[in-house]
């Protein structure tokens, strides 16, 4: 995983977590609350995976120029 992809996943995970927390007060049934709990756990797992990807991903190398490129 490159660092750019990890950053994108981190932003997606944070956005999904915010949306899930905003919707949470409107939930009234126990089944929906359980589903929201699973969604929050999935968002936290995505954020953790992206953070590990940012920390341990190799540095991105710029493209090499071929012969004749200027």
Backbone as ProteinMPNN parsed JSONL, in Angstrom:
{"seq_chain_A": "XXXXXXXXXXXXXXXXXXXXXXXXXXXXXXXXXXXXXXXXXXXXXXXXXXXXXXXXXXXXXXXXXXXXXX", "coords_chain_A": {"N_chain_A": [[0.862, -1.177, 0.0], [0.683, 2.125, -0.912], [1.653, 5.325, 0.358], [-0.037, 7.362, -0.486], [-2.423, 6.062, -1.174], [-3.034, 5.076, 1.346], [-3.517, 7.438, 2.72], [-5.838, 8.308, 1.421], [-7.617, 6.232, 2.124], [-7.661, 6.68, 4.88], [-8.94, 9.183, 5.043], [-11.437, 8.484, 3.956], [-12.31, 6.624, 5.867], [-12.506, 8.244, 8.167], [-14.494, 10.022, 7.325], [-16.693, 8.266, 6.948], [-16.999, 7.389, 9.581], [-17.736, 9.757, 10.893], [-20.183, 10.254, 9.597], [-21.631, 8.01, 10.465], [-21.722, 8.46, 13.219], [-23.225, 10.797, 13.27], [-25.705, 9.932, 12.392], [-26.444, 8.202, 14.374], [-28.043, 9.192, 16.701], [-30.644, 9.154, 15.662], [-31.447, 6.574, 15.472], [-33.681, 3.996, 16.356], [-34.421, 1.322, 16.695], [-33.341, -1.836, 18.07], [-32.018, -3.563, 16.292], [-31.076, -1.888, 14.274], [-29.351, -0.341, 15.784], [-27.411, -2.226, 16.442], [-26.4, -2.751, 13.9], [-25.312, -0.246, 13.358], [-23.346, -0.173, 15.299], [-21.635, -2.185, 14.307], [-20.877, -0.904, 11.954], [-19.44, 1.278, 12.952], [-17.307, -0.064, 14.177], [-16.146, -1.195, 11.889], [-15.347, 1.143, 10.563], [-13.433, 2.126, 12.362], [-11.561, 0.064, 12.187], [-10.78, 0.394, 9.515], [-9.605, 2.938, 9.663], [-7.479, 2.384, 11.414], [-6.022, 0.523, 9.87], [-5.308, 2.149, 7.689], [-3.739, 4.055, 9.02], [-1.604, 2.454, 9.876], [-0.671, 1.774, 7.356], [0.244, 4.249, 6.444], [2.314, 4.681, 8.232], [4.11, 2.494, 7.862], [4.46, 2.129, 5.122], [6.459, 1.981, 2.151], [8.586, 4.638, 0.983], [7.432, 6.71, -1.654], [8.575, 6.429, -4.94], [9.71, 8.652, -7.406], [8.825, 8.571, -10.893], [10.991, 6.95, -13.2], [13.01, 8.37, -15.749], [12.926, 7.605, -19.176], [15.132, 6.754, -21.91], [15.49, 9.422, -24.115], [13.371, 10.884, -23.147], [12.401, 14.127, -22.066]], "CA_chain_A": [[0.0, 0.0, 0.0], [1.483, 3.335, -0.921], [1.193, 6.317, 1.326], [-1.159, 8.117, -1.042], [-3.62, 5.232, -1.003], [-3.331, 5.02, 2.774], [-4.134, 8.724, 3.092], [-7.208, 8.3, 0.905], [-8.385, 5.34, 2.993], [-7.83, 7.348, 6.169], [-9.985, 10.204, 4.878], [-12.718, 7.795, 3.771], [-12.681, 6.054, 7.156], [-12.937, 9.324, 9.054], [-15.777, 10.511, 6.821], [-17.733, 7.285, 7.262], [-17.204, 7.394, 11.028], [-18.511, 10.964, 11.216], [-21.574, 10.04, 9.157], [-22.265, 7.018, 11.327], [-21.986, 9.078, 14.515], [-24.293, 11.773, 13.102], [-26.965, 9.211, 12.218], [-26.692, 7.395, 15.572], [-29.161, 9.621, 17.56], [-31.939, 8.915, 15.03], [-31.725, 5.135, 15.459], [-34.622, 3.656, 17.419], [-34.603, -0.118, 16.875], [-32.105, -2.505, 18.493], [-31.314, -4.136, 15.144], [-30.362, -0.803, 13.609], [-28.253, 0.059, 16.665], [-26.367, -3.232, 16.279], [-25.782, -2.486, 12.606], [-24.493, 0.953, 13.485], [-22.156, -0.562, 16.064], [-20.744, -2.872, 13.377], [-20.337, 0.104, 11.03], [-18.423, 2.047, 13.67], [-16.141, -0.941, 14.313], [-15.517, -1.29, 10.567], [-14.68, 2.424, 10.29], [-12.231, 2.188, 13.194], [-10.595, -0.867, 11.602], [-10.261, 1.035, 8.305], [-8.717, 4.021, 10.092], [-6.277, 1.758, 11.952], [-5.278, -0.043, 8.737], [-4.72, 3.261, 6.934], [-2.661, 4.649, 9.827], [-0.459, 1.553, 9.775], [-0.153, 1.906, 5.998], [1.01, 5.503, 6.357], [3.533, 4.561, 9.029], [5.044, 1.474, 7.417], [4.561, 2.04, 3.663], [7.73, 2.498, 1.632], [8.51, 5.957, 0.352], [7.087, 6.649, -3.065], [9.684, 6.805, -5.806], [9.256, 9.302, -8.633], [9.048, 7.759, -12.092], [12.293, 7.082, -13.845], [12.946, 8.84, -17.124], [13.48, 6.699, -20.179], [15.99, 7.403, -22.901], [14.757, 10.255, -25.071], [12.418, 11.767, -22.456], [13.006, 15.382, -21.622]], "C_chain_A": [[0.903, 1.233, 0.0], [0.888, 4.339, 0.051], [0.002, 7.117, 0.814], [-2.462, 7.347, -0.875], [-4.018, 5.155, 0.464], [-3.981, 6.324, 3.248], [-5.584, 8.803, 2.62], [-8.093, 7.412, 1.766], [-8.634, 5.963, 4.357], [-8.939, 8.396, 6.093], [-11.362, 9.571, 4.712], [-13.205, 7.24, 5.107], [-13.174, 7.104, 8.128], [-14.289, 9.868, 8.62], [-16.923, 9.563, 7.143], [-18.029, 7.246, 8.752], [-18.028, 8.602, 11.457], [-19.964, 10.797, 10.802], [-22.305, 9.062, 10.066], [-22.597, 7.617, 12.694], [-23.086, 10.136, 14.424], [-25.664, 11.106, 12.996], [-27.383, 8.512, 13.509], [-27.857, 7.896, 16.441], [-30.54, 9.326, 16.968], [-32.341, 7.439, 15.044], [-32.619, 4.782, 16.644], [-34.771, 2.163, 17.645], [-33.277, -0.767, 17.289], [-31.313, -3.096, 17.328], [-30.501, -3.063, 14.413], [-29.181, -0.332, 14.458], [-27.096, -0.936, 16.553], [-25.646, -3.039, 14.948], [-24.888, -1.265, 12.639], [-23.227, 0.665, 14.287], [-21.155, -1.28, 15.17], [-20.111, -1.883, 12.392], [-19.234, 0.92, 11.694], [-17.153, 1.211, 13.844], [-15.405, -1.07, 12.989], [-14.771, -0.002, 10.22], [-13.39, 2.541, 11.095], [-11.158, 1.236, 12.676], [-9.971, -0.281, 10.335], [-9.277, 2.143, 8.658], [-7.407, 3.447, 10.623], [-5.405, 1.182, 10.832], [-4.594, 1.059, 7.926], [-3.579, 3.908, 7.701], [-1.415, 3.766, 9.801], [0.166, 1.614, 8.382], [0.678, 3.168, 5.825], [2.342, 5.353, 7.087], [4.562, 3.627, 8.399], [5.18, 1.35, 5.901], [5.912, 2.571, 3.208], [7.523, 3.869, 0.993], [8.231, 5.798, -1.131], [8.255, 7.175, -3.898], [9.123, 7.519, -7.026], [9.601, 8.42, -9.835], [10.403, 8.005, -12.703], [12.107, 7.557, -15.276], [13.578, 7.808, -18.046], [14.376, 7.481, -21.126], [15.138, 8.19, -23.883], [13.716, 11.133, -24.408], [13.124, 13.012, -22.004], [12.172, 16.041, -20.581]], "O_chain_A": [[1.794, 1.35, 0.841], [-0.25, 4.197, 0.498], [-0.869, 7.505, 1.592], [-3.481, 7.914, -0.481], [-5.205, 5.168, 0.789], [-4.889, 6.305, 4.08], [-6.45, 9.305, 3.336], [-9.21, 7.802, 2.105], [-9.709, 5.789, 4.929], [-9.781, 8.478, 6.987], [-12.345, 10.065, 5.266], [-14.382, 7.371, 5.442], [-14.155, 6.882, 8.838], [-15.143, 10.145, 9.463], [-17.997, 9.997, 7.56], [-19.183, 7.086, 9.15], [-18.921, 8.479, 12.296], [-20.874, 11.149, 11.553], [-23.472, 9.271, 10.397], [-23.644, 7.31, 13.264], [-23.809, 10.354, 15.397], [-26.664, 11.656, 13.457], [-28.57, 8.257, 13.71], [-28.629, 7.054, 16.901], [-31.517, 9.254, 17.713], [-33.462, 7.1, 14.665], [-32.369, 5.197, 17.776], [-35.218, 1.765, 18.72], [-32.209, -0.295, 16.899], [-30.083, -3.129, 17.365], [-29.373, -3.312, 13.988], [-28.135, 0.033, 13.922], [-25.932, -0.537, 16.567], [-24.423, -3.152, 14.878], [-23.825, -1.25, 12.018], [-22.16, 1.2, 13.985], [-19.954, -1.02, 15.255], [-18.938, -2.018, 12.042], [-18.215, 1.218, 11.072], [-16.047, 1.724, 13.677], [-14.174, -1.057, 12.961], [-13.682, -0.052, 9.648], [-12.372, 3.002, 10.579], [-9.972, 1.561, 12.72], [-8.772, -0.439, 10.104], [-8.231, 2.272, 8.022], [-6.336, 3.968, 10.313], [-4.184, 1.341, 10.852], [-3.439, 0.916, 7.525], [-2.563, 4.272, 7.111], [-0.296, 4.272, 9.715], [1.385, 1.519, 8.24], [1.699, 3.157, 5.138], [3.373, 5.838, 6.619], [5.755, 3.931, 8.4], [5.963, 0.522, 5.437], [6.452, 3.502, 3.807], [6.433, 4.204, 0.529], [8.727, 4.876, -1.779], [8.837, 8.218, -3.6], [8.157, 7.046, -7.624], [10.544, 7.629, -9.795], [10.899, 9.131, -12.721], [11.141, 7.177, -15.938], [14.616, 7.222, -17.74], [14.374, 8.712, -21.136], [14.164, 7.664, -24.423], [13.211, 12.055, -25.047], [14.289, 12.979, -21.608], [12.529, 17.112, -20.09]]}, "name": "protein", "num_of_chains": 1, "seq": "XXXXXXXXXXXXXXXXXXXXXXXXXXXXXXXXXXXXXXXXXXXXXXXXXXXXXXXXXXXXXXXXXXXXXX"}
